[in-house]
Amino acid sequence: MAAKSVASPAPAVDEVCQERSIHVEHVAEIRRNVLPGSDALRIATLFSVLSDPTRLQVMHALLSAPTGELCVCDLATGLGRDDTTISHQLRVLRQQKVVAMRKVGRIVYYRLVDEHIRQLLRMGIDHIYEGQSLGGNVISEVVQ
């Protein structure tokens, strides 16, 4: 059976240049500041890890935790998920250096690894709720 090729829709006329023109100074600046492929891959991997709704709920719970850290049981119960699901998601987040853990006896506590991760999450929340309000407060204020 022959494979069907799916053509992507053509861009709208107002989305592309109407005349082919190279701005030498812009090209030179792009080349001076190009993001190396290995760095682009690492950033893409980080964003792909953040693309899972369950992982984002885990991260948000950790961001909102009064002490900044939570154990698997509290995360699972609070999110209405089973321990296995949450443990798996935490393992993925830990492998990508998004969360860190500490063990106290038989209990394992997780926290967001640093302020960069907290800022990424807050910026994502701010972006999706931009201009919306919740009971008179801008939603982004709730998370901070």
CNS distance restraints for C-alpha pairs under 8 A (distance, minus, plus):
assign (resid  11 and name CA) (resid  15 and name CA) 6.16 0.50 0.50
assign (resid  11 and name CA) (resid  16 and name CA) 7.03 0.50 0.50
assign (resid  12 and name CA) (resid  16 and name CA) 7.21 0.50 0.50
assign (resid  13 and name CA) (resid  18 and name CA) 7.74 0.50 0.50
assign (resid  22 and name CA) (resid  27 and name CA) 7.64 0.50 0.50
assign (resid  23 and name CA) (resid  27 and name CA) 6.35 0.50 0.50
assign (resid  24 and name CA) (resid  28 and name CA) 6.13 0.50 0.50
assign (resid  25 and name CA) (resid  29 and name CA) 6.24 0.50 0.50
assign (resid  26 and name CA) (resid  30 and name CA) 6.20 0.50 0.50
assign (resid  27 and name CA) (resid  31 and name CA) 6.19 0.50 0.50
assign (resid  28 and name CA) (resid  32 and name CA) 6.20 0.50 0.50
assign (resid  29 and name CA) (resid  33 and name CA) 6.23 0.50 0.50
assign (resid  30 and name CA) (resid  34 and name CA) 5.68 0.50 0.50
assign (resid  35 and name CA) (resid  39 and name CA) 6.61 0.50 0.50
assign (resid  35 and name CA) (resid  40 and name CA) 6.31 0.50 0.50
assign (resid  36 and name CA) (resid  40 and name CA) 6.23 0.50 0.50
assign (resid  37 and name CA) (resid  41 and name CA) 6.10 0.50 0.50
assign (resid  38 and name CA) (resid  42 and name CA) 6.37 0.50 0.50
assign (resid  39 and name CA) (resid  43 and name CA) 6.23 0.50 0.50
assign (resid  40 and name CA) (resid  44 and name CA) 6.00 0.50 0.50
assign (resid  41 and name CA) (resid  45 and name CA) 6.07 0.50 0.50
assign (resid  42 and name CA) (resid  46 and name CA) 6.31 0.50 0.50
assign (resid  43 and name CA) (resid  47 and name CA) 6.27 0.50 0.50
assign (resid  44 and name CA) (resid  48 and name CA) 6.03 0.50 0.50
assign (resid  45 and name CA) (resid  49 and name CA) 6.21 0.50 0.50
assign (resid  46 and name CA) (resid  50 and name CA) 6.38 0.50 0.50
assign (resid  46 and name CA) (resid  96 and name CA) 6.91 0.50 0.50
assign (resid  47 and name CA) (resid  51 and name CA) 6.19 0.50 0.50
assign (resid  48 and name CA) (resid  52 and name CA) 7.59 0.50 0.50
assign (resid  49 and name CA) (resid  55 and name CA) 7.78 0.50 0.50
assign (resid  49 and name CA) (resid  92 and name CA) 7.61 0.50 0.50
assign (resid  49 and name CA) (resid  93 and name CA) 7.11 0.50 0.50
assign (resid  49 and name CA) (resid  96 and name CA) 7.58 0.50 0.50
assign (resid  50 and name CA) (resid  55 and name CA) 6.68 0.50 0.50
assign (resid  50 and name CA) (resid  56 and name CA) 6.31 0.50 0.50
assign (resid  51 and name CA) (resid  55 and name CA) 7.82 0.50 0.50
assign (resid  51 and name CA) (resid  56 and name CA) 7.48 0.50 0.50
assign (resid  52 and name CA) (resid  56 and name CA) 6.29 0.50 0.50
assign (resid  53 and name CA) (resid  57 and name CA) 6.20 0.50 0.50
assign (resid  54 and name CA) (resid  58 and name CA) 6.25 0.50 0.50
assign (resid  54 and name CA) (resid  89 and name CA) 7.47 0.50 0.50
assign (resid  55 and name CA) (resid  59 and name CA) 6.12 0.50 0.50
assign (resid  55 and name CA) (resid  89 and name CA) 5.89 0.50 0.50
assign (resid  55 and name CA) (resid  90 and name CA) 7.56 0.50 0.50
assign (resid  55 and name CA) (resid  93 and name CA) 7.54 0.50 0.50
assign (resid  56 and name CA) (resid  60 and name CA) 5.98 0.50 0.50
assign (resid  57 and name CA) (resid  61 and name CA) 6.09 0.50 0.50
assign (resid  57 and name CA) (resid  79 and name CA) 7.58 0.50 0.50
assign (resid  58 and name CA) (resid  62 and name CA) 6.30 0.50 0.50
assign (resid  58 and name CA) (resid  75 and name CA) 6.95 0.50 0.50
assign (resid  58 and name CA) (resid  79 and name CA) 7.81 0.50 0.50
assign (resid  58 and name CA) (resid  86 and name CA) 7.72 0.50 0.50
assign (resid  58 and name CA) (resid  90 and name CA) 7.91 0.50 0.50
assign (resid  59 and name CA) (resid  63 and name CA) 6.07 0.50 0.50
assign (resid  59 and name CA) (resid 112 and name CA) 7.05 0.50 0.50
assign (resid  59 and name CA) (resid 121 and name CA) 7.83 0.50 0.50
assign (resid  60 and name CA) (resid  64 and name CA) 6.05 0.50 0.50
assign (resid  60 and name CA) (resid 121 and name CA) 7.41 0.50 0.50
assign (resid  61 and name CA) (resid  65 and name CA) 5.96 0.50 0.50
assign (resid  61 and name CA) (resid  75 and name CA) 7.27 0.50 0.50
assign (resid  62 and name CA) (resid  68 and name CA) 5.86 0.50 0.50
assign (resid  62 and name CA) (resid  69 and name CA) 5.72 0.50 0.50
assign (resid  62 and name CA) (resid  70 and name CA) 6.46 0.50 0.50
assign (resid  62 and name CA) (resid 110 and name CA) 7.64 0.50 0.50
assign (resid  62 and name CA) (resid 111 and name CA) 6.00 0.50 0.50
assign (resid  62 and name CA) (resid 112 and name CA) 6.53 0.50 0.50
assign (resid  63 and name CA) (resid  68 and name CA) 6.31 0.50 0.50
assign (resid  63 and name CA) (resid 112 and name CA) 7.08 0.50 0.50
assign (resid  63 and name CA) (resid 118 and name CA) 6.64 0.50 0.50
assign (resid  63 and name CA) (resid 143 and name CA) 7.90 0.50 0.50
assign (resid  64 and name CA) (resid  68 and name CA) 7.04 0.50 0.50
assign (resid  64 and name CA) (resid 143 and name CA) 6.78 0.50 0.50
assign (resid  65 and name CA) (resid  69 and name CA) 6.12 0.50 0.50
assign (resid  65 and name CA) (resid  70 and name CA) 6.97 0.50 0.50
assign (resid  68 and name CA) (resid 111 and name CA) 6.00 0.50 0.50
assign (resid  68 and name CA) (resid 112 and name CA) 7.62 0.50 0.50
assign (resid  69 and name CA) (resid 109 and name CA) 6.04 0.50 0.50
assign (resid  69 and name CA) (resid 110 and name CA) 5.24 0.50 0.50
assign (resid  69 and name CA) (resid 111 and name CA) 4.46 0.50 0.50
assign (resid  69 and name CA) (resid 112 and name CA) 7.64 0.50 0.50
assign (resid  70 and name CA) (resid  74 and name CA) 6.37 0.50 0.50
assign (resid  70 and name CA) (resid  75 and name CA) 6.47 0.50 0.50
assign (resid  70 and name CA) (resid 109 and name CA) 5.19 0.50 0.50
assign (resid  70 and name CA) (resid 110 and name CA) 5.47 0.50 0.50
assign (resid  70 and name CA) (resid 111 and name CA) 6.82 0.50 0.50
assign (resid  71 and name CA) (resid  75 and name CA) 6.28 0.50 0.50
assign (resid  71 and name CA) (resid 107 and name CA) 6.75 0.50 0.50
assign (resid  71 and name CA) (resid 108 and name CA) 5.55 0.50 0.50
assign (resid  71 and name CA) (resid 109 and name CA) 4.28 0.50 0.50
assign (resid  71 and name CA) (resid 110 and name CA) 6.08 0.50 0.50
assign (resid  72 and name CA) (resid  76 and name CA) 5.98 0.50 0.50
assign (resid  72 and name CA) (resid  83 and name CA) 6.42 0.50 0.50
assign (resid  72 and name CA) (resid  86 and name CA) 6.66 0.50 0.50
assign (resid  72 and name CA) (resid  87 and name CA) 6.54 0.50 0.50
assign (resid  72 and name CA) (resid 108 and name CA) 6.90 0.50 0.50
assign (resid  72 and name CA) (resid 109 and name CA) 7.01 0.50 0.50
assign (resid  72 and name CA) (resid 110 and name CA) 7.69 0.50 0.50
assign (resid  73 and name CA) (resid  77 and name CA) 6.05 0.50 0.50
assign (resid  73 and name CA) (resid  83 and name CA) 6.26 0.50 0.50
assign (resid  74 and name CA) (resid  78 and name CA) 5.81 0.50 0.50
assign (resid  75 and name CA) (resid  79 and name CA) 5.96 0.50 0.50
assign (resid  75 and name CA) (resid  86 and name CA) 7.19 0.50 0.50
assign (resid  76 and name CA) (resid  80 and name CA) 5.84 0.50 0.50
assign (resid  76 and name CA) (resid  81 and name CA) 4.82 0.50 0.50
assign (resid  76 and name CA) (resid  82 and name CA) 5.48 0.50 0.50
assign (resid  76 and name CA) (resid  83 and name CA) 5.39 0.50 0.50
assign (resid  76 and name CA) (resid  85 and name CA) 7.98 0.50 0.50
assign (resid  76 and name CA) (resid  86 and name CA) 5.93 0.50 0.50
assign (resid  77 and name CA) (resid  81 and name CA) 6.30 0.50 0.50
assign (resid  77 and name CA) (resid  82 and name CA) 7.37 0.50 0.50
assign (resid  81 and name CA) (resid  85 and name CA) 6.70 0.50 0.50
assign (resid  81 and name CA) (resid  86 and name CA) 6.93 0.50 0.50
assign (resid  82 and name CA) (resid  86 and name CA) 6.57 0.50 0.50
assign (resid  83 and name CA) (resid  87 and name CA) 5.90 0.50 0.50
assign (resid  84 and name CA) (resid  88 and name CA) 6.10 0.50 0.50
assign (resid  85 and name CA) (resid  89 and name CA) 6.32 0.50 0.50
assign (resid  86 and name CA) (resid  90 and name CA) 6.06 0.50 0.50
assign (resid  87 and name CA) (resid  91 and name CA) 6.10 0.50 0.50
assign (resid  88 and name CA) (resid  92 and name CA) 6.43 0.50 0.50
assign (resid  89 and name CA) (resid  93 and name CA) 6.25 0.50 0.50
assign (resid  90 and name CA) (resid  94 and name CA) 5.94 0.50 0.50
assign (resid  90 and name CA) (resid  99 and name CA) 7.33 0.50 0.50
assign (resid  90 and name CA) (resid 110 and name CA) 7.99 0.50 0.50
assign (resid  91 and name CA) (resid  95 and name CA) 6.10 0.50 0.50
assign (resid  92 and name CA) (resid  96 and name CA) 6.42 0.50 0.50
assign (resid  93 and name CA) (resid  97 and name CA) 6.27 0.50 0.50
assign (resid  93 and name CA) (resid  98 and name CA) 5.10 0.50 0.50
assign (resid  93 and name CA) (resid  99 and name CA) 5.67 0.50 0.50
assign (resid  94 and name CA) (resid  98 and name CA) 5.69 0.50 0.50
assign (resid  94 and name CA) (resid  99 and name CA) 4.91 0.50 0.50
assign (resid  94 and name CA) (resid 100 and name CA) 5.97 0.50 0.50
assign (resid  94 and name CA) (resid 101 and name CA) 7.90 0.50 0.50
assign (resid  97 and name CA) (resid 113 and name CA) 6.77 0.50 0.50
assign (resid  98 and name CA) (resid 112 and name CA) 6.03 0.50 0.50
assign (resid  98 and name CA) (resid 113 and name CA) 5.45 0.50 0.50
assign (resid  98 and name CA) (resid 114 and name CA) 7.89 0.50 0.50
assign (resid  98 and name CA) (resid 117 and name CA) 6.65 0.50 0.50
assign (resid  99 and name CA) (resid 110 and name CA) 6.41 0.50 0.50
assign (resid  99 and name CA) (resid 111 and name CA) 5.43 0.50 0.50
assign (resid  99 and name CA) (resid 112 and name CA) 4.36 0.50 0.50
assign (resid  99 and name CA) (resid 113 and name CA) 4.63 0.50 0.50
assign (resid 100 and name CA) (resid 110 and name CA) 5.65 0.50 0.50
assign (resid 100 and name CA) (resid 111 and name CA) 5.52 0.50 0.50
assign (resid 100 and name CA) (resid 112 and name CA) 6.29 0.50 0.50
assign (resid 100 and name CA) (resid 113 and name CA) 5.34 0.50 0.50
assign (resid 101 and name CA) (resid 108 and name CA) 6.56 0.50 0.50
assign (resid 101 and name CA) (resid 109 and name CA) 5.44 0.50 0.50
assign (resid 101 and name CA) (resid 110 and name CA) 4.41 0.50 0.50
assign (resid 101 and name CA) (resid 111 and name CA) 6.41 0.50 0.50
assign (resid 102 and name CA) (resid 108 and name CA) 5.74 0.50 0.50
assign (resid 102 and name CA) (resid 109 and name CA) 5.31 0.50 0.50
assign (resid 102 and name CA) (resid 110 and name CA) 6.61 0.50 0.50
assign (resid 103 and name CA) (resid 107 and name CA) 5.74 0.50 0.50
assign (resid 103 and name CA) (resid 108 and name CA) 4.38 0.50 0.50
assign (resid 103 and name CA) (resid 109 and name CA) 6.17 0.50 0.50
assign (resid 104 and name CA) (resid 108 and name CA) 6.28 0.50 0.50
assign (resid 104 and name CA) (resid 109 and name CA) 7.72 0.50 0.50
assign (resid 112 and name CA) (resid 117 and name CA) 6.77 0.50 0.50
assign (resid 112 and name CA) (resid 118 and name CA) 7.01 0.50 0.50
assign (resid 113 and name CA) (resid 117 and name CA) 6.94 0.50 0.50
assign (resid 114 and name CA) (resid 118 and name CA) 6.73 0.50 0.50
assign (resid 115 and name CA) (resid 119 and name CA) 6.03 0.50 0.50
assign (resid 116 and name CA) (resid 120 and name CA) 6.20 0.50 0.50
assign (resid 117 and name CA) (resid 121 and name CA) 6.32 0.50 0.50
assign (resid 118 and name CA) (resid 122 and name CA) 6.14 0.50 0.50
assign (resid 119 and name CA) (resid 123 and name CA) 5.89 0.50 0.50
assign (resid 120 and name CA) (resid 124 and name CA) 6.17 0.50 0.50
assign (resid 121 and name CA) (resid 125 and name CA) 6.24 0.50 0.50
assign (resid 122 and name CA) (resid 126 and name CA) 5.98 0.50 0.50
assign (resid 122 and name CA) (resid 140 and name CA) 7.37 0.50 0.50
assign (resid 122 and name CA) (resid 143 and name CA) 7.05 0.50 0.50
assign (resid 122 and name CA) (resid 144 and name CA) 7.70 0.50 0.50
assign (resid 123 and name CA) (resid 127 and name CA) 5.93 0.50 0.50
assign (resid 124 and name CA) (resid 128 and name CA) 6.37 0.50 0.50
assign (resid 125 and name CA) (resid 129 and name CA) 6.25 0.50 0.50
assign (resid 125 and name CA) (resid 140 and name CA) 6.54 0.50 0.50
assign (resid 126 and name CA) (resid 130 and name CA) 5.66 0.50 0.50
assign (resid 126 and name CA) (resid 139 and name CA) 7.43 0.50 0.50
assign (resid 126 and name CA) (resid 140 and name CA) 5.01 0.50 0.50
assign (resid 129 and name CA) (resid 133 and name CA) 7.78 0.50 0.50
assign (resid 129 and name CA) (resid 139 and name CA) 6.43 0.50 0.50
assign (resid 129 and name CA) (resid 140 and name CA) 7.03 0.50 0.50
assign (resid 130 and name CA) (resid 140 and name CA) 7.91 0.50 0.50
assign (resid 131 and name CA) (resid 138 and name CA) 7.21 0.50 0.50
assign (resid 132 and name CA) (resid 138 and name CA) 6.33 0.50 0.50
assign (resid 132 and name CA) (resid 139 and name CA) 6.87 0.50 0.50
assign (resid 133 and name CA) (resid 137 and name CA) 5.47 0.50 0.50
assign (resid 133 and name CA) (resid 138 and name CA) 4.43 0.50 0.50
assign (resid 133 and name CA) (resid 139 and name CA) 5.61 0.50 0.50
assign (resid 134 and name CA) (resid 138 and name CA) 6.03 0.50 0.50
assign (resid 134 and name CA) (resid 139 and name CA) 5.68 0.50 0.50
assign (resid 137 and name CA) (resid 141 and name CA) 6.90 0.50 0.50
assign (resid 137 and name CA) (resid 142 and name CA) 7.70 0.50 0.50
assign (resid 138 and name CA) (resid 142 and name CA) 7.44 0.50 0.50
assign (resid 139 and name CA) (resid 143 and name CA) 7.38 0.50 0.50
assign (resid 140 and name CA) (resid 144 and name CA) 6.93 0.50 0.50
